[in-house]
Amino acid sequence: MSLVRRESPASYRNGDASLPAIVLLPGVYETWLFLEPAASRLNEAGYRVFTVPELGINKRPVPESAQIVRRRLADLHREHGINECLLLAHSKGGLTGKHAMLDVLLSQKTEMKSAPGSETQILGLVAIGTPFAGSIYAKYLFSRTLRHFSPTNAVLVSLQAQEEVNDRIVSIYPEFDPHIPVGSALVGARNVRLQVAGHFRSLSEPVLLAA
């Protein structure tokens, strides 16, 4: 696997069109570069990899971020002809990804938000170190953005209660995550607990990249 960082996410757009595209969803206060080790490995395996520039450093509330992701998927469908994708997320990005999947499901049921085929279909979500059940430390943090990860936050509680898309989620997480002491297991998902440590450091661990 290449260890050389690329300056632009556009360099990852080339690949095998028969494979679903990969869309990166970084965590709060993160950019796509946090997921670059995985992006590089996947691109070398033939996958086209795209980012969501409009997320910025992902400070917005999860529901708003999810709508930004959906608009990006519509752009990918229209501008690049991409019909299917997998979301690859870290931390808060996993919450955003699940919310987007639930939004799509609701749209399909109500036929109100989008016409069939107007955006790239989300086949599934691979979430790394995502606080699906929140973090007990969140309520002690100064930042309002980080306090949204409290286990009692209404958005998180709602996301936990909605299990319709969980069977299309793979949750990968370290055995020790100092930011998420309860872990990232999600009911109904494929949960992969790895013998690595660290919320951020694990992103470049060979065992995690292999998973």
URVEN-V244225 format. One record per backbone hydrogen bond with DSSP energy under -1.0 kcal/mol. NH is the residue of the N-H (numbers start at 1). CO is the residue of the C=O. E is the energy in kcal/mol with one decimal. If there is no record, write none. Layout:
{{NH,CO,E} {NH,CO,E}}
This chain:
{{11,8,-1.4} {12,9,-1.9} {13,10,-1.6} {16,46,-3.4} {19,16,-1.7} {21,84,-2.2} {22,48,-3.1} {23,86,-2.5} {24,50,-2.7} {25,88,-2.6} {29,57,-2.9} {30,27,-1.6} {34,31,-1.6} {35,32,-1.6} {36,33,-1.1} {39,35,-2.5} {40,36,-3.2} {41,37,-1.7} {42,38,-2.6} {43,39,-2.5} {44,40,-2.1} {46,43,-1.5} {47,42,-2.3} {49,12,-2.5} {50,22,-3.2} {55,52,-2.1} {56,53,-1.8} {58,55,-2.3} {65,61,-2.4} {66,62,-2.5} {67,63,-1.5} {68,64,-1.7} {69,65,-2.1} {70,66,-2.0} {71,67,-2.0} {72,68,-2.0} {73,69,-2.2} {74,70,-1.9} {75,71,-1.9} {76,72,-2.6} {77,73,-1.9} {78,74,-2.3} {79,75,-3.6} {80,76,-1.5} {82,76,-1.6} {85,121,-2.4} {86,21,-2.7} {87,124,-2.6} {88,23,-2.7} {89,126,-2.9} {90,25,-2.1} {91,128,-2.8} {93,90,-2.6} {94,91,-1.9} {96,92,-2.3} {97,93,-2.5} {98,94,-2.3} {99,95,-2.3} {100,96,-2.3} {101,97,-2.2} {102,98,-2.3} {103,99,-2.4} {104,100,-2.3} {105,101,-2.1} {106,102,-2.4} {107,103,-2.4} {108,104,-2.4} {109,105,-1.6} {110,106,-2.6} {111,107,-2.9} {118,115,-1.9} {120,73,-1.2} {121,83,-3.2} {123,85,-3.0} {125,168,-2.3} {126,87,-3.2} {127,170,-2.9} {128,89,-2.6} {129,172,-2.6} {132,130,-2.1} {134,131,-1.8} {135,149,-2.7} {138,135,-1.4} {140,137,-1.7} {141,138,-1.6} {147,143,-1.7} {149,146,-1.7} {150,147,-1.7} {153,150,-2.2} {157,153,-2.6} {158,154,-2.3} {159,155,-2.6} {160,156,-2.3} {161,157,-1.8} {162,158,-1.4} {166,163,-1.0} {168,165,-2.1} {169,166,-1.7} {170,125,-2.9} {171,190,-2.3} {172,127,-3.1} {173,192,-2.3} {175,194,-1.8} {175,196,-1.1} {176,196,-1.3} {183,180,-1.9} {189,186,-1.9} {190,169,-2.3} {192,171,-3.3} {194,173,-2.6} {196,194,-2.0} {198,176,-2.6} {203,200,-1.7} {204,201,-1.4} {205,202,-1.4} {209,205,-2.4} {210,206,-2.3} {211,207,-1.6}}
